[in-house]
Amino acid sequence: MNGAAYFTARLARGLAERGADVHVLCPSASGRPHVVERDGVVEHRLRSMPSLAHESVSLALPPGVRGHLNRLLDRLRPDAVHIQNHFLVGRMLANAAHTHGVPVVATNHFMPENLFDHMRIPEPLRPHMAGLAWWDLGRVLSRVEHVTTPTPAAAGLLVEQGFARPVEPVSCGIDLVRFRPVSEGGPGRGSGSETGSGQAEERRRIRARLGIPDRRTMLFVGRLDEEKRTDELIRAVALSHGSSGSSGSVSSSGAPGIQLLLAGHGAHRGRLAELARAEGVADRVVFLGFVAHEDLPDVYRCADVFTIAGIAELQSIATLEAMASGLPVVAADAMALPHLVEEGRNGYLYPPGDPAALAARVASVVSEEAVRARMGAHSRSMASGHRLEDSLKRFEQIYRDVSVGARTSGAQVGTGRG
């Protein structure tokens, strides 16, 4: 469960809805190999075992996989293969595809920082391991026909790490129908303060349905793991209340009555709950856990501001969902997050590792409903530049281009597949 997985699922379903014949190859969540069709997509689930690195990760077992891939490629004769990671399955599939003359597209969602905590890499060894990880990634991607990544910043990162091939930024895209702001209907329908009143009332109704206290709410959606740095969000809540926790820090940055809503699960949930108790804000930090697919849009709609502290985000689908839902954003000034924030227009950036600055930015957003509403509307406008339909169209064109290129190359050497 991560952004790459959600992107893959949306891409597969979206392509199928547009008439493509889509097959997905991935590890089985139960461990048992099987084939199932869902939402018009055929899933080929490989035999797998639980990962020691993370509870939500299953690892495919290599024995028999290559033979399975050869039979699958012989039967399907795909126009293109699109890999979403360069690890076991993606690497083996790319190699098999090339053997069968099938062009390969690769999208990179990877940064070494996403693995360090799960693999329990000691801090002193991390720079060396990062270098090896980037080298391995470059070796795999150098053999594919087309490379994409979600943002210009992510593309630039690959170049910085010595990758010499062209890299195209293609947004993960967002469903602007499913993720939308709270409605402007009801008693507060109108403009200005009346519209804001109606939206605030709907947020209260949604909070009641989800069992969330009716307070000003800063939201984070994602895995509760080390690289997400969710502890900064909890410390910001404590500072907003002038609480004195184990660190003894006290601040009067404002935003009285604010709470933090955490939607998702991960290895650090226990530590985060303990931190909230130590900072004296256990009653202001709400752990929703895993959120059902149908409830996720309302989780965004019940919040006042979206906050994200991660420094290893190549785009952040959750931030895009929040923006499409009409939420202002306060984000760490790191990696690709600045692409999603226009200072003072849809939110603010803050220096990573500075929860006091985060608390101050949040306070400036939620202190007045008119400010929150104006920034939320601009977030929605920015999100419209990341329409899922546009991403689907671009990937369709990429598949056509690499397929035509493969056929042309095959014809020139007399090995076309017909």
C-alpha positions as CSV (number, residue, x, y, z in Angstrom):
1,M,0.0,0.0,0.0
2,N,1.7,3.1,-1.3
3,G,1.4,5.8,-3.9
4,A,2.9,3.7,-6.6
5,A,0.4,0.9,-6.0
6,Y,-2.6,3.3,-6.0
7,F,-1.3,5.0,-9.2
8,T,-0.9,1.6,-10.9
9,A,-4.5,0.6,-9.9
10,R,-5.9,3.8,-11.2
11,L,-3.9,3.6,-14.4
12,A,-5.0,0.0,-15.1
13,R,-8.7,0.8,-14.4
14,G,-8.6,4.0,-16.4
15,L,-7.0,2.3,-19.4
16,A,-9.5,-0.5,-19.3
17,E,-12.4,2.0,-19.2
18,R,-10.9,3.6,-22.3
19,G,-11.0,0.2,-24.2
20,A,-7.5,-1.1,-23.6
21,D,-6.9,-4.8,-22.8
22,V,-5.1,-4.5,-19.5
23,H,-3.2,-7.2,-17.6
24,V,-1.5,-6.6,-14.2
25,L,1.2,-8.8,-12.9
26,C,2.0,-8.6,-9.2
27,P,2.5,-10.6,-6.0
28,S,-0.5,-12.3,-4.4
29,A,-1.7,-10.7,-1.2
30,S,-2.7,-14.1,0.2
31,G,0.4,-15.9,-1.0
32,R,-1.7,-18.2,-3.3
33,P,-1.2,-17.7,-7.0
34,H,-4.4,-17.0,-8.9
35,V,-5.9,-15.0,-11.8
36,V,-8.9,-12.7,-11.2
37,E,-10.7,-10.1,-13.3
38,R,-11.8,-6.9,-11.5
39,D,-13.0,-3.6,-13.0
40,G,-12.2,-4.9,-16.4
41,V,-8.5,-5.6,-15.5
42,V,-7.1,-9.1,-15.4
43,E,-4.8,-9.6,-12.4
44,H,-2.1,-12.3,-12.6
45,R,-1.2,-12.8,-8.9
46,L,2.2,-14.6,-8.3
47,R,2.9,-16.9,-5.5
48,S,4.4,-14.8,-2.7
49,M,5.5,-14.7,0.9
50,P,5.2,-11.9,3.6
51,S,7.9,-9.3,3.6
52,L,10.0,-8.9,6.7
53,A,10.4,-5.2,5.7
54,H,6.8,-4.0,5.9
55,E,3.4,-5.5,6.8
56,S,1.8,-4.3,3.5
57,V,4.5,-5.8,1.2
58,S,4.4,-9.3,-0.2
59,L,7.4,-10.6,-2.1
60,A,7.0,-12.8,-5.2
61,L,8.9,-16.1,-5.1
62,P,11.4,-16.3,-8.0
63,P,11.2,-20.1,-8.8
64,G,9.0,-20.6,-11.8
65,V,8.4,-16.9,-12.4
66,R,10.4,-16.6,-15.6
67,G,8.7,-19.6,-17.2
68,H,5.3,-18.1,-16.2
69,L,6.3,-14.8,-17.8
70,N,7.4,-16.5,-21.0
71,R,4.1,-18.3,-21.3
72,L,2.1,-15.2,-20.5
73,L,3.9,-13.0,-23.1
74,D,3.6,-15.8,-25.8
75,R,-0.2,-15.9,-25.2
76,L,-1.0,-12.2,-24.8
77,R,1.5,-10.8,-27.3
78,P,1.2,-7.3,-25.7
79,D,1.9,-4.0,-27.5
80,A,3.9,-2.8,-24.5
81,V,4.9,-3.7,-21.0
82,H,4.8,-0.9,-18.3
83,I,6.8,-1.6,-15.1
84,Q,6.2,0.4,-11.9
85,N,9.3,-0.7,-10.0
86,H,12.7,-2.1,-10.8
87,F,12.7,-4.8,-8.1
88,L,12.1,-8.5,-8.6
89,V,8.9,-8.7,-10.7
90,G,9.5,-5.5,-12.7
91,R,13.1,-6.5,-13.5
92,M,12.2,-10.1,-14.5
93,L,9.3,-8.9,-16.6
94,A,11.4,-6.2,-18.4
95,N,14.0,-8.9,-19.2
96,A,11.4,-11.3,-20.5
97,A,9.7,-8.6,-22.5
98,H,12.9,-7.8,-24.3
99,T,13.5,-11.4,-25.1
100,H,10.0,-11.5,-26.7
101,G,10.6,-8.3,-28.6
102,V,8.1,-6.3,-26.5
103,P,9.0,-2.7,-25.7
104,V,9.1,-1.7,-22.1
105,V,8.0,1.6,-20.5
106,A,9.1,2.3,-16.9
107,T,7.8,4.7,-14.3
108,N,10.1,5.5,-11.4
109,H,8.4,6.0,-8.0
110,F,11.6,5.1,-6.1
111,M,13.9,6.9,-3.7
112,P,16.3,5.1,-1.4
113,E,14.9,6.9,1.6
114,N,11.7,5.0,1.1
115,L,13.5,1.7,2.0
116,F,15.9,2.7,4.8
117,D,13.6,2.3,7.7
118,H,11.9,-0.9,6.4
119,M,15.3,-2.5,5.7
120,R,16.6,-1.3,9.1
121,I,19.7,0.2,7.4
122,P,21.9,1.8,10.1
123,E,22.3,5.6,9.7
124,P,26.1,5.5,8.9
125,L,25.6,3.0,6.1
126,R,22.7,4.9,4.4
127,P,24.7,7.2,2.1
128,H,26.6,4.1,0.7
129,M,23.5,2.1,0.3
130,A,21.8,5.0,-1.4
131,G,24.6,5.2,-4.0
132,L,24.2,1.4,-4.7
133,A,20.5,1.7,-5.0
134,W,20.7,4.6,-7.5
135,W,23.3,2.7,-9.5
136,D,21.0,-0.4,-9.6
137,L,18.0,1.7,-10.6
138,G,20.0,3.3,-13.4
139,R,21.2,-0.1,-14.7
140,V,17.6,-1.4,-15.0
141,L,16.1,1.8,-16.5
142,S,18.9,2.2,-19.1
143,R,17.6,-0.9,-20.9
144,V,13.9,0.2,-21.4
145,E,12.4,2.2,-24.3
146,H,10.8,5.0,-22.4
147,V,11.2,6.4,-18.8
148,T,8.6,8.5,-17.0
149,T,8.4,9.9,-13.5
150,P,5.6,11.9,-11.8
151,T,7.1,15.4,-11.7
152,P,9.9,17.6,-13.1
153,A,11.6,17.4,-9.7
154,A,11.6,13.6,-9.8
155,A,13.0,13.7,-13.4
156,G,15.7,16.1,-12.3
157,L,16.6,13.8,-9.4
158,L,17.4,11.0,-11.8
159,V,19.6,13.3,-13.8
160,E,21.4,14.3,-10.7
161,Q,22.1,10.7,-9.9
162,G,23.8,10.2,-13.3
163,F,21.0,8.8,-15.4
164,A,21.8,9.9,-18.9
165,R,18.6,8.9,-20.8
166,P,15.6,11.3,-21.3
167,V,13.0,11.2,-18.5
168,E,9.5,12.5,-19.1
169,P,7.5,13.9,-16.3
170,V,3.9,12.5,-16.4
171,S,1.6,13.3,-13.5
172,C,0.0,10.5,-11.7
173,G,-3.3,12.3,-12.3
174,I,-6.3,12.8,-10.1
175,D,-10.0,12.0,-10.4
176,L,-11.6,15.4,-10.1
177,V,-15.1,13.9,-9.9
178,R,-14.4,11.5,-7.0
179,F,-12.3,14.0,-5.1
180,R,-14.1,17.4,-4.9
181,P,-14.8,20.1,-2.3
182,V,-17.7,20.0,0.1
183,S,-20.8,21.3,-1.7
184,E,-21.9,24.9,-1.6
185,G,-25.6,23.9,-1.2
186,G,-27.7,23.9,1.9
187,P,-28.6,26.8,4.2
188,G,-25.3,28.5,3.5
189,R,-25.7,28.6,-0.3
190,G,-24.5,31.8,-1.8
191,S,-21.2,33.7,-1.8
192,G,-18.7,35.0,0.7
193,S,-19.4,34.2,4.3
194,E,-22.7,32.5,3.4
195,T,-20.9,30.0,1.2
196,G,-18.2,29.4,3.9
197,S,-20.9,28.8,6.4
198,G,-22.5,26.2,4.3
199,Q,-19.2,24.4,3.7
200,A,-18.4,24.5,7.4
201,E,-21.8,23.0,8.2
202,E,-21.2,20.1,5.8
203,R,-17.8,19.5,7.3
204,R,-19.5,19.2,10.7
205,R,-22.0,16.7,9.3
206,I,-19.2,14.6,7.7
207,R,-17.2,14.6,10.9
208,A,-20.2,13.4,12.8
209,R,-20.7,10.5,10.4
210,L,-17.1,9.5,10.6
211,G,-17.0,9.8,14.4
212,I,-14.5,12.6,14.4
213,P,-14.6,15.5,17.0
214,D,-15.9,18.7,15.6
215,R,-12.8,20.9,15.7
216,R,-10.6,22.6,13.2
217,T,-8.7,19.8,11.6
218,M,-5.4,19.4,10.0
219,L,-5.2,16.1,8.0
220,F,-2.6,13.7,6.8
221,V,-3.3,10.7,4.6
222,G,-0.7,8.1,4.1
223,R,1.6,5.4,5.6
224,L,2.7,6.1,9.2
225,D,6.3,5.2,8.5
226,E,9.6,6.9,9.2
227,E,10.1,8.7,5.9
228,K,6.7,10.4,6.3
229,R,8.0,12.3,9.4
230,T,4.5,12.4,10.9
231,D,6.0,13.1,14.3
232,E,6.5,16.8,13.1
233,L,2.7,17.1,12.6
234,I,2.1,15.9,16.2
235,R,4.7,18.3,17.6
236,A,3.0,21.1,15.6
237,V,-0.3,20.4,17.2
238,A,1.4,20.5,20.6
239,L,3.0,23.8,19.8
240,S,-0.3,25.2,18.5
241,H,-1.8,24.6,22.0
242,G,1.2,25.9,23.9
243,S,1.5,22.4,25.3
244,S,4.6,21.4,27.3
245,G,5.6,17.8,26.5
246,S,8.7,15.9,27.2
247,S,10.8,18.5,25.4
248,G,9.4,21.3,27.5
249,S,8.8,23.5,24.5
250,V,6.0,26.0,24.7
251,S,4.7,28.2,21.9
252,S,1.7,30.5,21.2
253,S,1.6,30.1,17.5
254,G,-2.2,30.2,17.5
255,A,-4.8,27.9,15.9
256,P,-6.7,27.2,19.2
257,G,-8.7,24.0,19.2
258,I,-6.9,22.4,16.3
259,Q,-6.7,18.6,16.0
260,L,-4.7,16.3,13.8
261,L,-6.4,13.5,11.8
262,L,-4.2,10.7,10.6
263,A,-5.7,8.4,8.0
264,G,-3.6,5.3,7.3
265,H,-1.5,2.8,9.2
266,G,2.2,1.8,9.4
267,A,5.0,0.6,11.6
268,H,5.3,3.9,13.5
269,R,1.7,4.2,14.7
270,G,2.5,3.0,18.2
271,R,5.4,5.5,18.5
272,L,3.3,8.3,17.2
273,A,0.5,7.5,19.8
274,E,3.2,7.6,22.5
275,L,4.5,10.9,21.2
276,A,1.0,12.4,21.3
277,R,0.7,11.3,25.0
278,A,4.1,12.7,25.8
279,E,3.3,16.0,24.2
280,G,0.0,16.3,26.0
281,V,-2.1,16.2,22.9
282,A,-3.4,12.6,22.8
283,D,-7.0,14.0,22.8
284,R,-6.1,16.1,19.8
285,V,-4.6,13.3,17.6
286,V,-7.1,11.0,15.9
287,F,-5.9,7.8,14.4
288,L,-8.4,6.7,11.7
289,G,-6.4,3.7,10.6
290,F,-7.0,2.2,7.2
291,V,-9.9,4.1,5.4
292,A,-12.2,2.2,3.1
293,H,-12.2,3.3,-0.6
294,E,-15.7,4.7,-0.4
295,D,-15.0,6.8,2.7
296,L,-11.7,8.4,1.6
297,P,-13.2,11.4,-0.3
298,D,-15.2,12.4,2.9
299,V,-12.1,12.2,5.0
300,Y,-10.6,15.0,2.9
301,R,-13.9,16.9,3.0
302,C,-14.0,16.9,6.8
303,A,-10.7,18.6,7.1
304,D,-9.7,22.3,7.1
305,V,-6.1,22.0,5.9
306,F,-3.9,19.2,4.5
307,T,-0.4,18.8,6.1
308,I,2.5,16.7,4.9
309,A,6.0,16.6,6.3
310,G,7.7,14.0,4.1
311,I,11.0,14.8,2.4
312,A,11.0,11.8,-0.1
313,E,7.9,12.6,-2.1
314,L,8.2,12.3,-5.9
315,Q,4.7,13.7,-6.3
316,S,2.3,12.8,-3.5
317,I,-1.0,11.5,-4.7
318,A,-2.5,12.2,-1.3
319,T,-1.6,15.9,-1.6
320,L,-3.2,16.0,-5.1
321,E,-6.4,14.3,-3.7
322,A,-6.5,17.0,-0.9
323,M,-6.1,19.8,-3.4
324,A,-8.8,18.3,-5.6
325,S,-11.0,18.2,-2.5
326,G,-10.5,22.0,-2.0
327,L,-8.1,21.9,0.9
328,P,-5.2,24.4,1.5
329,V,-1.8,22.7,1.8
330,V,1.0,23.2,4.3
331,A,3.9,21.1,3.1
332,A,7.6,20.5,3.8
333,D,9.8,22.4,1.4
334,A,11.4,19.3,0.0
335,M,11.7,17.2,-3.1
336,A,8.5,17.5,-5.3
337,L,6.1,19.0,-2.8
338,P,7.0,22.6,-3.8
339,H,5.4,21.8,-7.2
340,L,2.1,21.5,-5.4
341,V,2.2,24.7,-3.4
342,E,2.0,28.3,-4.5
343,E,3.0,30.3,-1.5
344,G,0.2,32.4,-0.1
345,R,-2.2,31.2,-2.8
346,N,-3.1,27.6,-2.0
347,G,-1.0,27.2,1.1
348,Y,2.5,27.4,2.4
349,L,5.8,25.6,2.6
350,Y,7.8,25.2,5.8
351,P,11.4,24.2,6.5
352,P,11.6,20.4,7.1
353,G,12.2,19.6,10.7
354,D,10.7,22.8,12.0
355,P,7.3,22.0,13.7
356,A,7.0,25.5,15.1
357,A,7.1,26.9,11.5
358,L,4.6,24.3,10.5
359,A,2.3,25.3,13.3
360,A,2.5,28.9,12.4
361,R,1.7,28.2,8.7
362,V,-1.3,26.1,9.7
363,A,-2.6,28.8,12.0
364,S,-2.4,31.4,9.3
365,V,-4.5,29.2,7.0
366,V,-7.3,28.2,9.4
367,S,-7.6,31.4,11.4
368,E,-10.2,32.8,9.1
369,E,-12.7,30.8,7.1
370,A,-12.5,33.2,4.2
371,V,-8.7,32.7,3.9
372,R,-9.2,28.9,4.1
373,A,-11.9,29.0,1.4
374,R,-9.9,31.2,-0.9
375,M,-6.8,28.9,-0.7
376,G,-8.9,25.8,-1.0
377,A,-10.4,27.1,-4.2
378,H,-7.0,27.8,-5.7
379,S,-5.9,24.3,-4.7
380,R,-8.8,22.9,-6.7
381,S,-7.8,25.0,-9.6
382,M,-4.2,23.8,-9.5
383,A,-5.4,20.2,-9.2
384,S,-7.3,20.6,-12.5
385,G,-3.9,20.7,-14.2
386,H,-3.4,17.0,-13.1
387,R,-6.5,15.4,-14.6
388,L,-6.4,11.7,-14.6
389,E,-7.8,11.7,-18.2
390,D,-4.8,13.7,-19.4
391,S,-2.4,11.2,-17.8
392,L,-4.2,8.3,-19.3
393,K,-4.1,9.9,-22.8
394,R,-0.4,10.5,-22.5
395,F,0.4,7.0,-21.5
396,E,-1.7,5.6,-24.3
397,Q,0.4,7.7,-26.7
398,I,3.6,6.5,-25.2
399,Y,2.5,2.9,-25.6
400,R,1.6,3.6,-29.3
401,D,4.9,5.3,-29.9
402,V,7.1,2.5,-28.4
403,S,5.0,-0.2,-30.1
404,V,5.4,1.5,-33.5
405,G,9.1,1.9,-32.8
406,A,9.5,-1.8,-31.9
407,R,7.6,-2.9,-35.1
408,T,9.7,-0.6,-37.3
409,S,12.9,-1.8,-35.7
410,G,11.8,-5.4,-36.1
411,A,10.9,-4.9,-39.7
412,Q,14.4,-3.4,-40.4
413,V,16.2,-6.4,-39.1
414,G,13.6,-8.9,-40.5
415,T,12.3,-10.0,-37.1
416,G,8.9,-8.4,-36.9
417,R,6.2,-10.2,-35.0
418,G,3.5,-9.3,-37.6
